[in-house]
Amino acid sequence: MSALGPVGRLGRFAALHRRAVFVTWALVAVGLGIFAPRVETALSGAGWQANGSESVKVREAADRAFGGAGAYAIQVAVHSSALTAADPAFRRTVARVGGVLAADPKVGRVIGPAASGQVSRDGHTAVVVGTAGAGPNAMVAAANDLKGEVAAVAAPGVEANLTGAAGMWSDFNEANREAMMKSELFSWPVTLAILVLAFGSLVAAGLPLLLTIVGLVASAGVLYLGTLISPISIWAMNFALMFALALGIDYALFIVMRFRGALFGQHEEVHEAVGETMDTAGKAVLFSGVTVLISLSAVMLVPSPAFRSMSLGIMISVLFVLAATLTLLPAVLAKLGPRVDKLALPWAHSGEHRSPRFARWGERLWRHPFAFGGLALVVLVGLALPVLGMKTGMPSIKVVPKNDPSRVGYRQVSAAFGAGAPGTLQVVAPRAAAGATVAGLRGDVGIAAVGRPLPGREGLVMVQAVPTSGPSAAASGATIDRLRAALPAGALVGGPSAENHDLEAALAAKTPLVIGVVLGLGFLLLLLAFQAPLVAAIGVLANLLSTAAAFGVAVLIFQDGHLAGPLGFEPQGFLDAWGPVFFFAMIFAIAMDYTVFLLSSAREHWEASGDPKDAMVNGLAHSGRVILAAGAVMVAVFFTFALSGPLPPKEMGMILGIAVLLDAFLVRLLLLPVFLRLSGRWAWWLPPWLDRVLPDVRFGHGGAGAGAAPAGAGAAPAAAERGSAETAGAG
């Protein structure tokens, strides 16, 4: 057997010492799995803020100097269409709501509507406030506990709805968690059916689930331990589940198909088949995993706890799935041997690593590159054009289901106190500047009402100001910016709507940097992996094109409202502000996955033959079925989220599903092979000076560091040119 590279040697070691591998992973799963059941209650519901922003400084000052009266104070809208605040049943409800809030240890002090003056002119609506006695995450948890209790103490004919920032994030997280769980329930049968069809065997189809379960259990345990150090968003676990399943399927497909080809098609011994599989497909999986981690790590540049912890959760799951793929999967394959095809479907062919259908498709693309490539390019560019008119904003109350308490309370407060009341601004200023601050607020055209200055500790005063427009309106953001420029020195503008505005600004500011880092590091990694600058550039540009096309479709659907009726959502007139950053990183990570699979197979055949046609056709023949099957699974999974009730899962499911659909079917199986066809030998050309700098990485069996010069450096060897494409296709 040829010399194995590091990844091949690791795979063979795992195969030969599988008992030790099984024991090690059992200890990891059990040791971390002990903590896994606690993760759901330990993860936080807040963190949607821009660290260091002016609004966060206001909230911190309000909590310190004004007894927790910051943005995450609990607000309860008490409303009756028949009774007024003077009626006994209404007063009794207000008193009971105050009692429920006072009994919660996370609530500081209760401020009734009489003390705060928050009684509507018609008397039908009043607001009870419970100040924040803990941090934002604890107050969201308190809102979870309290919203049912305050609703239950309302007298007949009176409603009590917990609203405000804490209530909104509580309802938002709960609705989205339920929707994602429902979507996952729908997606599992579809996923299992596609897996059985893709693997052709019930036993083989279970291997991705093994990787997914191990990755998830270990990730959940690590996330729980992480919450003991710092708050982690509950969304981290949701996205970790999604990526563990997606990558578990991708990696298992690529490895198992290559293993079956070596074991059954080339009739190798089990340990040799495992070693060869990991030396080729395993190396591609390693590079794929690293590209996914690099793409997601760029999100850490956004100064928001929610985004950083979500990215961290996904990265942890990717690390565990990748580690299990490189060690546990080879051990399982060695244990199974020929039994990997147990319970096979009648039409499954074990030794078919090379797909004749995709080989014929590759031949067709080679003969007609301009027709097929031009069509794909026109479609992708046409779909990408709406991106030029893309608008973003932080989620409005429309992302919360209509009958949830926070949205009902929002409507009642808006109707009673004005459209801007739910987004009331909190201005903290030095006591000496109180008069000038009030005058500046009253003189601004975007302010409808200004409260009296409330004295606090540290020589500060707080002034409440109600904007004329709603929290999500562009005019409210303009008002905040205008006030910050005009108010006296030392006056800081905050409040829930200001926190959203600052987070949106931080996301907008970091988006070019994140995209640039992802593109730059992606190019460098592809260059390192494939030793070819043109291939690396083509791979990155193709990913960028499919990502832009996915966002273009998202603009048409979610911003402009097309398909709003069939999909059952209320358009906001913009995409959620986290989309361009977070979804871009996720899409690019998945796209790089497919890019590495296709190009690693093409590179392997280029190293064997030096023939660009052989590299393109057989690269597609050996990876096309994996890309098609993995893409079909992910499209099915993501589109199930589009069926969920709230808007964010719909947005996420549609954007990611469309991205995978376009990337797997139009880019990887059509456009990228056409690029390889048109660039010919230049695709694999490596400048001599760069050859001296880059480490020797090869995808042909024999591994990295084998000592031979890459066949792609300069012209292909004459002997390699004489090799036939079919011989090279044997792998």
KAWO-V751704 format. One line per field, one symbol per residue. ss: DSSP state (h for helix, s for strand, l for the rest). A space follows every 50 residues. Layout:
BEGIN
ss->???
END
This chain:
BEGIN
ss->lllllhhhhhhhhhhhlhhhhhhhhhhhhhhhhhhhllhhhhlsllllll lllhhhhhhhhhhhhllllllllssssssllllllllhhhhhhhhhhhhh hhhlllssssslhhhhllslllllsssssssslllhhhhhhhhhhhhhhh hhllllllssssshhhhhhhhhhhhhhhhhhhhhhhhhhhhhhhhhhhhl shhhhlhhhhhhhhhhhhhhhhhhhhhlllllslhhhhhhhhhhhhhhhh hhhhhhhhhhhhhhhllllhhhhhhhhhhhhhhhhhhhhhhhhhhhhhhh hlllhhhhhhhhhhhhhhhhhhhhhhhhhhhhhhhhhhhhhllsllllll lllllhhhhhhhhhhhhlhhhhhhhhhhhhhhhhhhhhhllsslllhhhl llllhhhhhhhhhhhhhllssssssssssshhhhhhhhhhhhllllssss lllssllllssssssssllllllhhhhhhhhhhhhhlllllssslhhhhh hhhhhhhhhhhhhhhhhhhhhhhhhhhhhhllhhhhhhhhhhhhhhhhhh hhhhhhhhhllllhhhhlllllllssllhhhhhhhhhhhhhhhhhhhhhh hhhhhhhhhllhhhhhhhhhhhhhhhhhhhhhhhhhhhhhhlllllhhhh hhhhhhhhhhhhhhhhhhhhhhhhhhhhhhhhhhlllhhhhhhlllllll lllllllllllllllllhhhhhllhhhhhll
END
